[in-house]
Structures are given as C-alpha cells and as structure tokens.
Amino acid sequence: LMYQGLLRRRPFFDNRKELNDLRQVISSITISNILVDTLNNDTRLFELIKNIRPSELNVILKSIHEEFLPFIISKEYLIKAEAKFYEDPSEITWYITMTHMLMRGPRFKKTVRGIFEILEIIAKHLREVTESVSRQ
C-alpha cells in the first residue's frame, strides 16, 4: 500500500519495485497487475483503509527459499535468491502484513474489527486471483 498526495493522501496498491530488477535477471517473468487492479477496485477495502489509516500494509508472494535468508545482505542477493526460487518454487504462500498503532478508546473495538475485515478481504482476493492464475 502506498499513499499519493501531500494534504489529501490517497491510498493505492502497486507492484513491488524489485520486480523490475527481477525481470532483468529472468527474462521470461511476466509482471501481472491482476492482483493490484483487483485490490485497487475494491471500494469496501478502501473505505476501511481510509478509516483505519494503517502505517503500513503489504501483500507479498513468498519468493525466497528459507535456507537463503541468512545470506541476503543486499538487494543484489535478494534478487539472486528470488531468481533461484522462481526456477524451482517449493510452495505458493502469500504474506499479508499490516502495521497500525492501536489506541484504547471508544473506537478500539471498531478499529480491531476493521483491521480483521481488511485482512479477510485481501485474503479472499488472494485466493481468487491465485485460483484464477493456477487455472491458466
């Protein structure tokens, strides 16, 4: 999730910038906007995001074998590890991470419910997009 604008910050989802670097290493990779477009067109999701205003919200496809994690000390090593995973993916796993400071008060319960709803909506879209791409 990224924000655009100074005064009226408008949230939107975009692809990871590192995907362009990965495409230079693996010429056969195709960067798809299906998930980004699906998330950006969900009005309920953005209604919740605008109300809760998370500090950070990421949706990432697992792209590294765990045994390479200790050796990733730079962006270059990250790209190499992702290229290696692309050659032989062991699983399809999505990570959804969200950062938000919760404050006790009258809106606490509503905020927590909204956070869970955001995660559920994103998870639903991930399942649908993954199933759709798997069928192709």
ABEGO torsion letter per residue (X at the ends): XBBBEAABBBBBBBBBAAAAAAAAABAABBBBAAAAAAAAABAAAAAAAAAAGBABBBBBBBABBAAAAAABABAAAAAAAAAAAAABBABBBBBBBBBBBBBBEAAAAAAAAAAAAAAAAAAAAAAAAAAAAAAX
